[in-house]
Amino acid sequence: MSNHKYTELANKLREAIKTGIYIEGQKLPSENELASQTGYSRQTVRQAISVLESEGLASRIQGSGTYVKGAMLYRIPTNNIAVVTTYIGEYIFPAILKGIDHVLAENGYTSMLSATRNRVDNERKILTELLQKPIDGLIVEGTKTALPNPNIDLYEQFNRLGVPVVFINGFYSELKNPIYVVADDRCGGTMACEILLRKGHKHIAGIFKSDDIQGHRRYAGYAEALHRAGLSVEDDKVLWYATENRESLIASSVAPVLSGCTAVICYNDEVALQVLKHLQEGVSEIPRELEVVSFDNSTIAKLSAVPFISLSNPKEKIGYLAASKMLNILKNEEENPAVLPWEYE
């Protein structure tokens, strides 16, 4: 019975370390405190801590206490990689996921898919659940990456547990030395604007996403291109929207923003399609010959009844590179972020 008790307590403490309740370098409660908290005797507590010491999970410092050494070196490979994106079965995500799955499947790994719908509360729920699951790594598309993220503590827990994280499309600047695969959105914004400038447009509006960092960078490139051309950014000709209010805000505000403009840069093809819908409805303030440039070169752009320019990036390659970097990290190889160019076909 005594053996059962200290083994049982050792299992509980080991799990608390692996799930980040006790983190690397943290001092464990004293024997008396653990005995009081758990109901076990001091002798049982002492034996349980000795088990953790023998496993290399804890270290006793004479006169100071017992400290967590960390669980990183003791994770058992599972060949499971969690993949968390904002969406899964729509827009550009099937191509990205295809690239990820191709690499993982070829190397004997299984992907576990989840979608946040670009909500930080969903992200927190998913990450909390994944901390309890047997995974070797996490490939994730950051949620609302232009805003301070309330889930950084969970990403730090993955780091302490030795679970590598690779970001796609965007990442959190609050994290130290993140590994990511993203498009060069600032240059993309410049490229989109320069296409229109070369066509002779001088009054170019912009519609950008405010809660994802991609929108800020595309706007920065747009503003830079206008500046180089000797033109000013007009606040009244730039519309910012967020995940939750895209359709309603564009419907209510796009007409005055586009009034007097001959061209517009849209954050992505979904926005471009919504703008074209307003054009087809004959909203009087919107010029009939408005030229549209967008991003993603998705099926939406290719099948649109009204043609428009959409810059493309290698969506499948983003997934392929992210999965390749993850596997390299799991092999203890050094990895670096990757920034991919936009292309105008």
ABEGO torsion letter per residue (X at the ends): XAAAAAAAAAAAAAAAAAAGABBBGBBBBBAAAAAAAAGBBAAAAAAAAAAAAAAGABBBBBGAEBBBAEAAAABBBAGBBBBBBABAABEAAAAAAAAAAAAAAAAGBBBBBBBAGGBAAAAAAAAAAAAABBBABBBBBBBGAABBBAAAAAAAAAAAAGBBBBBBGBBBAABBGBBBBBBBAAAAAAAAAAAAAAAGBABBBBBBBAABAAAAAAAAAAAAAAAAAGBBBBAAABBBBBAAAAAAAAAAAAAAAABGBABBBBABAAAAAAAAAAAAAGBAABBAABBBBBBGGBAAAAABABBBBBBBBBAAAAAAAAAAAAAAAAAGBBBBBBBBBBBBX
